[in-house]
């Protein structure tokens, strides 16, 4: 994994690194490897994860088909004002 540091901005590079590690699942794996997990516990966790993934996929499919209402959209604050052409008086 490689992160480029631009203009000696270490804080931004660390944020990018953390985001990449989060996407790769490194933090989740570190948490699971922190202590020994019995094989029976591992099977139970993997089964629960599979059920969770299946239910999420089924919910998304039902939303796409219109059987369930979609997720509520968050109102976005208007960061930039809309472009206005210069008036003829100016």
N, C-alpha and C positions, 0 to 999 in steps of 0.2 A: 504494500500500500504506500502510495507516494502523495505527498502534499507539497505544493509549491508555496514558498513564502515570498510575498511580494512587498516591496518597500519596507522590509524588516517589520512587517506587521504580524507579530507572533500570535496575538489574540485571535485574529481572523483565521490564521492557519490552524490553530487549535480547535476553533469552532468547526472548520471544514473537516478536520481529522475525526472529531467526535461524531459528526453526522455520518461520515463514511463508515466508521466502526459500528454505529447504530444500525445502518442499512445492512451491513454484512452479518449482523447478529453476534458480534464479538462480546458485547456486554451480557447478552442473555446466556451465552455459552460459559462465560466466566462465572456467572451466578450459579449455573447448574453444576459446574465442576468444583465449586467451593467445598462441597462435602460429598461423601460417597452416597450414591443413590442405589438402593437395592433394585435388582432386576424387576421385581414385582411392582415397585413404585414407578420405575421407568415405563413399564408397559401401561400402567394406569394413567400416567401423565400423557404418554403419547396417544392413548386412546381418547382421552379427554380433549387433547389438542385437535385430533382428527375430527371429533364431533363438533367442536367449536368452528373449525374451518368449514365443515360441510354446512352447518347452520348459517354461517355468514354468506356462503355462496348461494344457498337457497333463498335467503332474504334478499340479496342483491338481484337474483333472477326474478323474484316476485315483484320487486320494485320496477325492474325494466319492463315487465309484462303489464304493469299497471294494476296488479292485484293488491299491492300495498302502497301507501303514500311514500314518496321519496323523502330523503333527509331534508330537514329544514335548512334553507339557505341563510347563511349569516349575512347581515347587512354590512356591506363594505363601506368604510368611510371614504369619501371622495378625496383622494390624496392630492390630485391635481385638478385645478379648475378646468372646465371645458374650454377648448380653443375658441377665441372670438376674433373674427377678422377685424382688422383696423377699420374704424369708421371713415367715411369720406370727408368728414369735417376736419380731421386731424391733418 
